[in-house]
Amino acid sequence: MQVRSDALAAQLSRGLKPLYTLHGDEPLLAQEAADSIRAAARAAGVSERQVFTVSGAHFDWSSVLGAAQSMGLFADQQLIEIRIPSGKPGKEGSVALQQYCDRLGEGLFTIVHLPRLDRQQQQSAWFLALDRAGVTVRLDPIERNQLPQWISRRLGAQGQSLPAGEAGQQALAFFADRVEGNLLAAHQELQKLALLYPEGELSFEQIQDAVLDVARYDVFKLGAAVLAGQAERALRMLDGLRAEGEAAVLVHWNLAEDIRAMKRARDAMAGGKPLPMALREARVWGDKERAFERVLPQLDDAKLAALVQAAAICDGLVKGLRHPDWPTEAWDGLRRLMLMTLDLMQPPPRRGQAAPAPMALQP
């Protein structure tokens, strides 16, 4: 049985299941989910706990199977935690996990900790056995567009709130910008607010004074921000990636790959292929599909050709080459390429409306 991470508390209130499988790469959510299961186990009278960490191909699975068959000398219930940091138990582990699920008995409760799993891993025999034996909780990261609501809920849980309307939205946006990509830091900042201020409504000034800039940025989310036309956020992310020491060549590859995909799709459409087929041929899927569907029909071919050329020049910049018409610093060149792309992504003006001013190309 699969449940969302935010529905786990409600499930636990209805009774403890024999096995919980937690998978995902969000440390805070994984920690909170495991803590809530442990607390429910303690409330149910479980006093003995064993932890096994699967490390390497030579892990002794017989110790896990043996623990499942034996109860403690002074306890008739126990909690076993199985940590598989790689997400790959191996052939022997796959068989052992399936056997373990078959041997679950009364008084035995288990938490299996896993990282984020791909589709193939989720279709494996061992994972399906775990899923059938208990509750599976997928711990997805909180994306930027979900973050303000997540912050608001957490504030409410500690008895604090923000003003209604624009002032509250502004405070939430400010908070989200400062902790994006770092949910553990967001949690710590929320705890700080609970210590600094009493329960009740918080002002934007209080949020601004208390919340540090602890955001961490993902190079792939930078591309998504550009495709969405979010200029301010994209520029902030680019500066953050530079400060974090991200490789300029990786940032360029991510931006250039989207530009090349736009060119491939546009060429396919020019050859008479409908938009859905053009996107498939350009290998554009998922969230990018919607952005491409928005921009491709009104794309300026001349601007796109200039953008492809700019990506080629910027490729040289990040590899140490120079161009007379471009900045000498690779990151300044990336900024210029990104602004050119954002300019292309702007929607065309409505009838009677002045065209938007092009974004500045110089850093």
ZIRA-V841055 format. One record per pair of residues at least 24 apart in sequence whose ideal C-beta (glycine too) atoms are under 7 Angstrom apart, sorted by the first residue. I is the first residue (numbers start at 1). GAP is how many residues later the second one is. Records with the same first field share a line. If there is no record, write none. Layout:
I->GAP, GAP
This chain:
1->134, 135
2->129, 134, 136
3->132, 134
5->24, 28, 132, 134
8->25, 28, 129
9->27
11->124
12->24, 25, 28
16->24, 25, 28, 93
17->117, 118
18->86, 90, 91, 92, 115, 116
19->85, 91, 111, 114, 115
20->91, 114, 115, 117
21->91, 93, 109, 110, 113, 115, 116
22->89, 90, 91, 92, 115, 117
23->91, 92, 93, 94, 115, 116
24->92, 114, 115, 116
25->90, 91, 116
26->113, 114, 115, 157
27->157
28->155, 156, 159
29->110
30->83, 109
33->104, 106
34->77
37->74
38->41
41->38, 68
45->32
46->31, 32, 33, 63
47->28
48->24, 27, 30
49->29, 30
50->28, 30
51->30, 32
52->30, 31
53->30
54->28, 29, 30, 35, 39
57->33
59->34
61->31, 32, 35
64->32, 36
65->31, 34, 35
68->32, 35, 40
69->34
71->36
76->31
77->30
78->30
79->30
80->28, 30
81->30, 32
82->28, 30, 31
83->30
84->29, 30
85->30
87->27, 28, 30, 34
89->37
94->30, 31, 32
97->29, 32, 33
98->27, 28, 31
101->28, 29, 32
104->29
142->41
144->32, 36
147->29, 33
148->24, 25, 28
151->24, 25, 35
154->36
155->35
158->32, 36
159->40
160->33, 34, 37, 39, 40, 42
161->40
162->39, 40
163->38
167->37
170->34
171->33, 36
174->33, 34
175->32, 36
177->38, 59
178->33, 34, 35, 36, 37
179->35, 36
180->35
181->34, 35, 36, 37
182->32, 33, 34
185->29
215->25
216->28
217->24, 27
219->27, 31, 32, 35
220->34
222->29, 32
223->31, 32, 35
224->63
226->29, 112, 115, 116, 119
227->31, 61, 64, 118
228->63
229->113, 116, 117
231->111, 128
234->104, 108
238->96, 97, 100
242->89
248->70, 82, 83, 86
249->69
251->83
252->62, 63, 66, 82
255->82, 83, 86
256->55, 59
259->48, 49, 52, 82
262->30, 42
263->41, 45
265->27, 31
266->30, 33, 35, 38
269->27
295->50
298->50
303->41
304->40
307->33, 34, 37
310->27, 30
311->26
327->36
332->31
335->28
336->25, 26, 27
